Amino acid sequence: MGKSVLVTGATGFIGSRLVDSLISQGYEVTSLIRKNKKGNSKSKIIYGDLSEEKIDFKGVKFDCVFHLASHTPLEKNKKILEKVNLEGTKKLFGEIKDITKSIIYISGLGVYGETGEKIIDENQKYNPNTNFVKIRLDAEKYLKEKTLENKINFSVVHFGDVYGPDGWFHQMLVKRLKNNTFRMPKGGEYYKGFVHVEDAVGSMIAVLENKSFGESFIIADSMPITFKEFSNYTADQINAKHPGSVPVFLAKAILGGDLIKLLTTSMKVSNKKISQIYQFKYPNYKEGVKQVISELKEKNRI
């Protein structure tokens, strides 16, 4: 294949797996990472911070840039979020606009806000209800405008809750279920679109390989379920107690209002569009969670 791609956020939970997968499929991968991080040595490593100095891409040209680098909603400071997620995106674009043919921007389902009981697809209007998501959306709009002006192909993928053997699933759910300290705001009675990290990665690569540009994609498995069902099922897999509930005001005090609003916003989504170009390895959460738990057990991490 020999296509040249750049991955920002290449050491993150999703980004690191995207890099691994692209390399295994024959892509020439450049990883943009911060100085104190360790990237995949089979990729070309470029050190740089989107919110700081100019980045030297050393004359490399790219067929595609996967832009995953961003602060998570755990960051409560709006100024920091703007500096990295919006200004950082603008800075990145300024530096890659003459050296890439396409950009795939990674976002989340939070852009749709409150959608009630109906099952939504990509035709749903954006209606963000948190600062975090509004800033991400500003970055998306900026890229959409600028890629059009500069004749660069552009697509955006909106991920549901991506789970796997690292990230929030292991840190915040499995470990806390294990020692019985996990509690769900609002008792977990809200629908979520979950997606196994392998399917998140596979979907992004499918968008590039199918040249599905000028589009947006919802990436979640085929089975919207409540956070409560997801957490209870995970607890059953590790022989832990089902988690209890925590009052919303208390959860907000600990994790911040934006994160709790994102977590407790109920949403049912359809993955019909992405399923036309990508076949899910884990089409429902039960198969996916079983796989992750068995991987964690193999590595003696639970």
N, C-alpha and C positions, 0 to 999 in steps of 0.2 A: 504493500500500500504506500508506504513512505511519505504519507501526508505529514506536514509539519503543524503541530498545534501548541498553543500556550495555555497553561492552566494557572489561574490565579487562585490563591487559597489552597495551594497544592499540598499543604501538610494537614489540612483539616480532615474531619471525619469522612466527609463525602469526597473532597478533593483528592485525598491520598489514594482512595480506591479508584477514582477516575483515572489518575495517572497510571496506576498499576495495570488497569484494564486496557487503556490505550496502548501502552508499551507492549502488552501481550498480543495485541492485535496488529502490531507492526507499525504503529505511528511513531514519528520522531517527536518526542515530547519535551517541551521546555517548561520547567516548574518555576513560577515566581514565588519566592518565599522570603520571610523576614530573616534577618541575620542570625538570630539565636536558634533558628529551627533547623531540623535535619530532613532533607528531602530524599526522594528516591534517586539513588546514585546512577540508575540506568537512564535517568532523564538529564537533560542539560539544566543545570541549576543557575538561576539568576537571582541574586539577592537584591531585595528592594522593598520599600514600604510605600504603599499607595498614598499615604497621608503625609509623607515627608519629602525626601530628595527625588531628583530626576532619576529615572531608571534607564540603564544602558542595556538595550536588547542586543547589542553586539552584532548588528547587521543581519540578524535572523529575520526571515519573513515567514508569516504563518498563513496556513489555509483557514484556520479557525482559532479564535480565542474563547475559551470557556471562562466566564467571569464569575467565580464563586466567592472571592474574597469579600468578607463583610463582618462587622460585629454582629453578634446575636442579640435577641431581645433581652438577654440577661444584663446587657449594658444599659443602665438607666439614664445616663447623661446624654441629653439630646444633642449637645454641641459635639461630643465625641462621635455619636452616631452620624451626624451630618458630615463631620470631617472625613470619616472613613467611608461610609456607605454612599454618600452623594459626591462630595468633593473628590474623594479618592477615585470614584468612577469617572468623573470628568477628566481628572488628571491622566488616568489610564487611557481613556479614549484619545486624548491629545497625543499620547506617545505611541499608540498602535494604529492610528487612522491611515497611515501610509504604508503599513507593513502587514496588514491582514485583509483577507477576502471576506471573512465573516465573523460575527460575534454571537455567541449564545449566552444569554444572561440568565442567571439562576435566581429565582425569587420563591415566594411561598404563597399558599392559599389565602393567607391573611388579606390579600388585596381585595377579596370579594366581600369582606366584612360579614355582617349578619345576613344570612340568606334563608333563615327559617327552615321549614320542613322539606321544601322541594329539592329534588336532585338537580344540581347545576352543572353546566358545561362551560366551554370557553366563550360562549355568547353572553354569559352573565356580565353585567356592568360592574366595573370596579367600584368599591364603596369602602375604602379603608377606614378603620375605626381606632387606630393607634398611631402614635408618632413614629414608631419604628417602621410600620408598614408605609406610612405616607412618605417617609424619606426614601425607602426602597423604590417606591413607585415614581418619585421624582427622578431617581437615577434611571429607571426604565424608560420614562418619557424622554429624558435627555438623549439616551442612546438611540431610541427609535428615530428621533428627529435627526440626529447627527449622522447616523448610518445612512439614512435616506439621502441627505445632502451630499454625502461622500461616496454614494453608490457602493455601500458595504452591505452584504447580506446580514439580516438580523432576525433572531428568534428569541423568545423568552419561555422558560419552563417554570411552572409554579408547582413546587413540591408540597405534598402533604407532609405528615410527620414521618420523617425518615428514621427508621430504626435499624440497628445492627449491633455487632459485638462491642462497639465503642460508642462514644457520644452519650446523649441523654438516657438512652435505653438502659445501658449498663450502669452509668454513674448515678442517675436520679431514680430509676425505677427498680432494676434488679437488686442492686446493693441495698437499697432501702427496704424493699420487700423482704429481703433476707433477714434484716435485723428489726423488722416490724416498725420502721419509722416513716414509711411512706403514707401520705394522706392526700386525698383528692379534693381540690376545691369543688364546691357544689356537688359533692358526691360522685363526680365523674359522669353526670347525666347529660353529656353533650356528644354529638356525633363528630367523628374525625375521619379523615382519609389517611390511612397508614400506607407506607411503602417501604419495602425491604431495600437496604442500601444497594444491593446488587441490581435491583430493578431501577433504582434511581439513576445509577451509572449507565446501565444498558439503554435506558430511555434517552439520555443525553446524547450518547453516541449514535443512536438510531436517528435522531433529529439531524445530526451532521451527515450521516451516510446517505440518508434519503433526501438530502438537500431541502428539508422542509422549512424554508425560510419565509419571512414575512408572516409568521404564525405565532400563536401562543399555545402552550400545551399544559393541561392539568396532569400531573403525575401522582397517581395514587392507585392502590390496588382496587379490585372489583367489588370490594365488600365494605361499604361504610358501616362502622359500628361505634358504639359509645366508648368513651375512654374507660368507663367502668368495666365494660366487658373485656376490653383489651388488657387492662391491669389485672383483673381477676383471672383471666386465662393464663397470663404470664406467671402469676402467683402459683397457680395449679401446677405449672411445669417445673417449678423449683420447690414444690411442697411447702410453700409459705402461706401464711394467713391472707385472706382477702383484705385489702387495705380499707381503712375507714375514711371519713370525710374531714375536711378542715373548713372553717368559715372563710369566705372570700376575703373579708377585711384583713384577716390574719395572714393569708397567703400573699396578699398584695404588700403587706408590710415587710414580708421576708423577701419576696422575689420581684416586687415592683408591679405597678398597675398594668403596664403594657403587656408584660409576659402573661399575666393571669388572664387578661382580656383575650389575648390570642389563644391561650390554652382552652378557655371555657366557651369560646364562640363555637356554636354548633354548626356543622356544615356537612352536607351530603353531596358528594361529587361523582361525576361520571368520567371514566377513563376511556370512553369509546374512541376518542380521537387518537390518542397515543397508541392505543391497541391496534390501530390500522397499520402502524409501521413497526411496532415492537411487541413481542410476545412475552408476557410476564412469566418469570420463573416461579414467583410466589404470588399467585393470583388472589390469595386471601391471607389474612393475618395469622391464621392458625398454622399454616404450613411454614410461613416465614418465621414466626416466633419459635416454633419447634427447632428449626434449623439453627437459629442464633443461640438458643439455650444449649443445644448439643455442642456447638462450637465453643461456647464459653466453658462448658464442663470439660471438654477435651483439653483445653488449655489451662485447666485448674484455676479458672478465674471466678468460679462460684462453688 
